[in-house]
Amino acid sequence: MEGMLRGLVDTPERRVLFASGTLVFLAIGAMQAMYGPAFPAFLSRYHLGVGQVGAVVSAHFLGSFVTIAASGVLLVRFGYRRLLLAGATGMTLGAVGVALSPTWGLTLAAALGGGLGFGLVDVATNLLFARWYGARATGALNLLNAAFGLGAVLGPVAIGLLAPHVAPAFLSVAVLSVVAAAFVARAPMPAPLAVPSGAFRVPRAPLLGFMVLYFVYVSSEVGVASWEPTYLAPIFGDAHAAFFTGLYWGSLTFGRFVAALLGERFRPADIVLAASVLALGSACLASATTVAPLAYALVGFAFAPIFPTALAWVQQVFPQRSEQVTPVVIAVASLGPVLTAPAIGWAVARLGTIRIPLVLALLVLTLCVVIALLWRAMRGGGIEDGAGGSSRAGGEGAG
């Protein structure tokens, strides 16, 4: 690990880039992960029903969907630095709004604004690392997203320590976003790639496959993080449930460090498939209440490599069009919780919180099936990258 990390920060430019990426991903990880543990406080403060509180997650991801979907065009027009600074500003204002809003409607509006900033930061930073680190992208992207996981650990822990007062935790995200913006202003930023002719004429089947993969994956990751505390709170108490959610994110963070090492030895497609199978088995164990906290921690560990490693897989498949294709798949990923969070809330309201593990396991089962079908369809085959070359869908991993 030490040797790999030295290779990623071996120049002053790479050190500043790595630091800026780490800070912004700490901020977005904390912001996303705090909504679920904050549900009990929202329920009490705004006198909501359990079927309503999931709307704050939908608002956040609706905002991120809008900016991620537009980021391909915005990137060409404004460049990386302006997108990242605008994203950090949106996150700052959104976090302050969620912390201080006196009504539920204003809280949803603030979550929407924070999501707009989240989307810009998410896609621009992932693209920067994929481009900057090239053949070592699998390791770099997993370490970057490990910073996301670390933020996602600290966020729920802060909610648990401060409960029932959630405002200081969200205000801390605002402060972190401001600090991240200062580093972004100093980081090296390449110019966006020139858009090839026929940039959006990409093979539809693999593009659709990645879109569905990311839709279901982020729905699953956010679904577990959001509803695990609701399932565990009646058994262990609100504070412990928030800490168990932090354990989930901690396992996800640790798993990304492990995945960074695996990226030196295995193909991205194989890592993603194996991780989904492990996640499914772990999600099924959570129906046993006594081991549910550990089972969901194992789900987090299994989820760890899927998002960043699949981005390296996308980079292999669409090497000349990553700045056009990556925003599309991440935008669809952000749309996932917009649609599935209310659906999970509807199911929980009718089946009872005791059935949350079943609902989440079915979601993870869907993810496993989607990944297995994509892996099988692309195994050993190549697709045209649209620039006169061929990119092996099952090519060698980074490193």
Secondary structure, DSSP 8 states (H G I E B T S, - for coil): -HHHHHHHS-SHHHHHHHHHHHHHHHHHHHHHHHHHHHHHHHHHHHT--TTTTTHHHHHHHHHHHHHHHHHHHHHHHHHHHHHHHHHHHHHHHHHHHHHH-SSHHHHHHHHHHHHHHHHHHHHHHHHHHHHHHGGGHHHHHHHHHHHHHHHHHHHHHHHHHHTT--HHHHHHHHHHHHHHHHHHTTS---------TTTT---HHHHHHHHHHHHHHHHHHHHHHHHHHHHHHHHH-HHHHHHHHHHHHHHHHHHHHHHHHHTTTS-HHHHHHHHHHHHHHHHHHTTSGGGHHHHHHHHHHHHTTHHHHHHHHHHHH-TTSHHHHHHHHHHHHHHHHHHHHHHHHHHHHHH-GGGHHHHHHHHHHHHHHHHHHHHHHHTT-EEE-SSS-EEETT-----
